[in-house]
Structure formats: C-alpha cells, structure tokens
Amino acid sequence: MNLPGFSCTVAEQIEALRREAGQKVVDLIKPQPDETIMQIVDGWPRDFAPDRAIALGFKAEQSFDEIIGVYLEEDLRV
C-alpha cells in the first residue's frame, strides 16, 4: 500500500526551513551530492495513486511548511 505524500524540490524544502527557523539554520546546510543516494532516489516510483490508503483515512500534508510544523509539534525533543 502506498501512503499519500507531498512532493517538492530540495529548494522548496530549504525555503520552508528558512521561514520556520531562519537564515542562520539554512546557512548550516552544506550540499554534498552522493552518487549512491542519487541512484537510489532515482529508482523510487513517482506519480503513484494511493487510493487504498486514502480510502482508509490516511492524509498527506499539503506543504513542506506543514511537514516541518508536524515534526516540531510531534517529534522534536527539546
């Protein structure tokens, strides 16, 4: 079963992080392309239909800002 998800670019993720945490946090990001990881991600399926999961009540976040917010509320241990 494929769960519903939200698709965005790394640049969109960084901009969402900038909005939530500020430029000082974004400045900590150091791009380090990894060919092995890129090959793995390139093999992931795209544009699949998660109809069964949606029918069971699963929902996807609607933005990366929302994903960050959920993480901060539910997972970040400060």
N, C-alpha and C positions, 0 to 999 in steps of 0.2 A: 504494500500500500504506500503510495506517495503522499506525503503530507503537503498541504498548501504552503506556499512560500512567497517571498518577496524578492524580486530581482533588482539589483542596482550595480553600478560600477564602483570600483575602489574609490574613484574621485568623489562620488556621491556619498560614500561612507565617510570619507575624510571630512567633507563639508558638514555632515551631520555631527561628527565628533567635535568639529570646531564650534558649532552652535551650542553644543552642550557643555564642553569642557574648556574651550578657549584655545587661542593660538599657541600658548606655551605647551599644551599637551600635544597638539598637532606637530609642533617642532621636534618632538621626540621620535616621530616616525622616520625611519631610515630605510628607504627602498632597498631591498636585497632580493632581486629576482632569483628564483631557484628553478632550474630547468626540470628537475624531477617533479616538483609540485605542480608546475605549469602543465606538464604532460598528464598528471593525474586529473587536474581540474578540466583540462580539455576533453577528457573522456567522460565527464559527467553528462547525463542526459539534460536536454533543455526542452522547454515548452511541453511538458507532460501535463496531463489532465488529472488532478487529484480529486475526481468526482466522488469516489467512495469515502475518502476522508472528510470531505465537506459534508456529505450526507450523514456522517457520524457526528458532526458538530465541530470538527476542527476548523480553526480560522487562522489566517495569516495576518501578520502585522501589515499595515498599509504604507509604512515608510521606514527608512532606517532610523529616523529620529525616534520612532515608536519602539524599535528594537533596542536602542540604547536606553530609553526610558524603562522598558520592562527589565532589562539587565540591572539597571541601577536600583530599581524597586525590589526585585526578587532575588538577585544573585550576588550583588556586590556586598562583600562583608567589610565594613569599615570599622 
